[in-house]
Amino acid sequence: MPEDRLGYVSHSTINVGDDFQAIAARQFLPADAVAVDREFIAEFTHASRVRAVVSGWFMHEGRSYWDLPVAPPARSWPPSPVIDPLFISLHLTATFHDTVFAPEHIDYLRQHAPIGARDTYTLQSLQEHDIPSYYSGCLTLTLPSASIDTPDSREVVFVVDAEEAVAQHVRLRTSARVETITHGRAILQLLRPQHRLQYAEHILRRYERAKCVVTTRLHAALPCLALGTPVLLLPSKNRNWPNPRLSDYLEHLWHTSEEELLAGEFAYAFDDPPPNPTTYLPLRGRLSRSMRAWVGRGGRDESADRHGAGGEEAPAFDGRFERCDLVSSVIKPGDVGVEIGVLLGTFAYHVLLPAQPAQLYLIDPWLYGLQPDLEPDPTPEKQVAADHYCEFVRRLFAQHSNVEILRMRSQDAAARFADGSLDYVYIDGEHSHEAVTRDLRLYFPKVRAGGHLMGDDYGWSGVGAAVEEFLAAHVGELKSLVDPYATESGGQFVLRKRAAGAF
C-alpha cells in the first residue's frame, strides 16, 4: 500500500478568507501535503489514505449556497473513505445541519471525535447530538508574521468589505492612505490551489504592513490578530445585532457596529491605533500544540484509547495542554479538591484524577440555560442533553470511590465543606462576573492556608474582572502565581492562600 499522506482542506469559492484558513492548516504540514477540495470532500479520491486537517466553514451543498461555476456533487457528506480526518476549527452552518446530523451520518463524527469547534454555536450543535467536542477556536489565529519591513510599512489603513461610508469616515480621521479591499474575487474560482494560496499570501502580507485594518470579515480580523496588525472588527451593520459565527471572538477584538462607528459613538484612533487585546494567545498556543502533536503522532489521538470504569469510553482530552501542565504543577497526590463546572468530566478525568486525590468533588448542576450568552433559548431537548452529560460522568467515575459527584449549583454545595478542608478549588462554572465573584467568596474560606483557588477562562470579562476585584479585596491574604495572559498559563488564574507567615 502507498504510504499515507497528510492533507488539508482547499477551496473553490470566491472568498480569499477560505484560503487564509488553508494556509493556517498547511503551515504545520509537509510541502507535499495534499489539497482536499471542501465542496467535493465526499468524492475525493487518492492513491493512498490522506490524513487531513478538516477545518473551516461547512455550508456548501447542492441545495444551498451553491455558487460555483460547476455542478454540485451527488453527495456532500461524509468525507471520502480515503480521508482520515482531524476535525478542528470547524463551523457547521445551520443549513448544513440536516446533512451532517442526519441519522445515517451522525456516527461518522462520533467515530472521529473529539471534534474541535470554531465557535460555541457549532460546539452546542455537536453536543446536543451527543458528539464529543470542544471549543478549539480558529486556526487562522496561528498564522505567523513574516516581519517584512518595507518603506511604506504601517502607512496604509485597509478597509475590508465595509460600506463606502465607512471608508469615507476613516479617511476623514487619519492622515494615512486609506485603501479598500474585498475578499470576494471571482477570479479565485479559476485558479489552481497553489495559485490561490499565492494570492492569499499576498493579501496577508498587505495586512501585515498596514497601520490598521477595519473590516466586517472575521477572516480579516483573526489573521490580523495573529500578524500583530491593529484591527477593528465591524461584526454587524446595526447595533445589538448578534452574529453567532463572530460573537465568540468579540472579546479578543476591538469591535463596534457600522452604525455606531458612523454615528461617532465609538472612538478609534486610526492614526495611533490601540494594540490588539492579547486574550487570544492561549487559543493560539493550544491550536499550535494540538496541530504539532497530531502531525507528530501520525494523526492518531491516543487519548481516545483510554476508558473509564465499567468500559465507559473516557472523553478524549481536548488539547488544552496549559491547563494540564499548570494545574498538575500545583496539585499533588493526597489532595482534597473541588472542580466547579464539570460538563463531560474531561478535565477531571485527564488532569485531576491522575494526581491521585484523597477525595475529589465534582460540582455541576447540569442545568441548561444558566449562562444565557452561551446557552440561549433553553428547550426541553437541550436539558435532556445536559441530563445525558450528567449520567455519562456518573458512569465514567462509578468505580472511583475517591470521586463524589454533586449535582447542584456551586453556591448550594459550598455548605457541605468545612472551612480549611480543601487543598484546592478549580472554578470553571458559570462565567458571569456575579457567579465568579460568588464562587470565590464562598470557597475562599473552604481552602486551607497554603491552598489554591484556580480557574479557567480569565480572558472572559466576567471572570477576569471578578478575580482582579477579589484579589484587591484580599491583599495580604491571596497571591496570584501566574500571569493569566501568558501563553503558558492558557488563560487560567492560580491564587495561593497565605500560609502562616508567608505565601
Sequence and secondary structure as in RCSB ss.txt:
>XXXX:A:sequence
MPEDRLGYVSHSTINVGDDFQAIAARQFLPADAVAVDREFIAEFTHASRVRAVVSGWFMHEGRSYWDLPVAPPAR
SWPPSPVIDPLFISLHLTATFHDTVFAPEHIDYLRQHAPIGARDTYTLQSLQEHDIPSYYSGCLTLTLPSASIDT
PDSREVVFVVDAEEAVAQHVRLRTSARVETITHGRAILQLLRPQHRLQYAEHILRRYERAKCVVTTRLHAALPCL
ALGTPVLLLPSKNRNWPNPRLSDYLEHLWHTSEEELLAGEFAYAFDDPPPNPTTYLPLRGRLSRSMRAWVGRGGR
DESADRHGAGGEEAPAFDGRFERCDLVSSVIKPGDVGVEIGVLLGTFAYHVLLPAQPAQLYLIDPWLYGLQPDLE
PDPTPEKQVAADHYCEFVRRLFAQHSNVEILRMRSQDAAARFADGSLDYVYIDGEHSHEAVTRDLRLYFPKVRAG
GHLMGDDYGWSGVGAAVEEFLAAHVGELKSLVDPYATESGGQFVLRKRAAGAF
>XXXX:A:secstr
    EEEEEE  SSBHHHHHHHHHHHTTS TT EEEEGGGGGG   SS EEEEEEEEE  BTTBS  SSS   S 
  S  TTEEEEEEEEEE GGGHHHHTSTTTHHHHHHT SEEESSHHHHHHHHHTT  EEE   GGGG        
TTTT EEEEES  HHHHHHHHTT SSEEEEE SB GGGGGS HHHHHHHHHHHHHHHHT SEEEES HHHHHHHH
HHT  EEE   SSTT   HHHHTTGGGSEE  HHHHHTT S   SSS     STTHHHHHHHHHHHHHHHHTTT 
 GGGG B GGG B     S HHHHHHHHTT  TT EEEEE  TTSHHIIIIIGGG  SEEEEE    TTSSTTTS
 S  HHHHHHHHHHHHHHHHHTTT TTEEEE S HHHHGGGS TT EEEEEE S  SHHHHHHHHHHHTTTEEEE
EEEEES TTSHHHHHHHHHHHHHTBTTEEE S TTSGGGTT EEEEE BTTB 
